[in-house]
Amino acid sequence: MKYDLPEDQNEVLPNILRLQSPHKIVLSEFEGFLKAEIMLTESLTSRTRFNTSYLFKIHKLALKHLYSFAG
């Protein structure tokens, strides 16, 4: 596993921005996925394959600003 889960599942995951508010974390994740969607939609072609590698790419693009384990 790339990271340890908090003992209390109500705790927030450790993150690069050191956010503690679940609301702020959700907003940061949402913004990251919006940016990733825009970037990936612009580069989408008929040859794009939605496989595991592509899903890892989405995860990394969307969350690398927040989590060291992204991707």
C-alpha positions in Angstrom: 0.0 0.0 0.0 1.3 3.5 -0.9 0.0 5.2 2.2 -1.4 4.3 5.7 -5.0 4.9 6.4 -5.7 6.9 9.6 -6.8 4.8 12.6 -10.0 6.7 12.8 -11.6 6.7 9.4 -13.2 10.1 10.2 -9.7 11.6 10.1 -8.5 13.2 6.8 -5.8 11.6 4.7 -2.4 13.2 5.0 -2.1 15.7 2.2 0.6 18.0 0.7 -1.4 21.1 1.3 -2.0 20.1 5.0 -5.7 20.8 4.7 -7.7 19.6 7.7 -11.2 20.6 6.8 -13.0 17.9 4.9 -14.9 20.6 3.0 -11.6 22.2 1.8 -10.2 18.8 0.8 -13.3 18.0 -1.2 -13.1 21.3 -3.0 -9.4 20.8 -3.8 -10.1 17.3 -5.1 -13.0 18.6 -7.2 -10.9 21.4 -8.7 -8.2 18.9 -9.5 -10.6 16.6 -11.3 -12.1 19.6 -13.3 -8.6 20.6 -14.4 -7.8 17.0 -15.4 -11.0 16.7 -17.3 -10.3 19.8 -19.3 -6.7 18.7 -20.1 -7.7 15.2 -21.0 -10.8 16.2 -23.0 -8.6 18.5 -25.2 -6.2 15.6 -25.9 -8.9 13.0 -26.4 -8.7 11.2 -29.8 -10.2 8.1 -31.3 -7.1 6.2 -30.4 -7.4 7.0 -26.7 -7.7 3.8 -24.7 -9.4 3.8 -21.3 -7.3 1.2 -19.6 -5.7 0.9 -16.1 -2.8 3.1 -17.2 -5.2 5.8 -18.3 -7.1 5.7 -15.0 -3.8 6.1 -13.1 -3.0 9.1 -15.4 -6.4 10.7 -14.5 -5.8 10.1 -10.8 -2.3 11.6 -10.9 -3.4 14.7 -12.9 -6.3 15.3 -10.7 -4.8 14.7 -7.3 -1.0 15.2 -7.5 -1.3 18.7 -6.1 -2.9 17.2 -2.9 -1.6 13.7 -2.4 1.9 12.3 -2.7 0.5 8.9 -3.6 -1.6 10.1 -6.5 -1.3 8.1 -9.7 
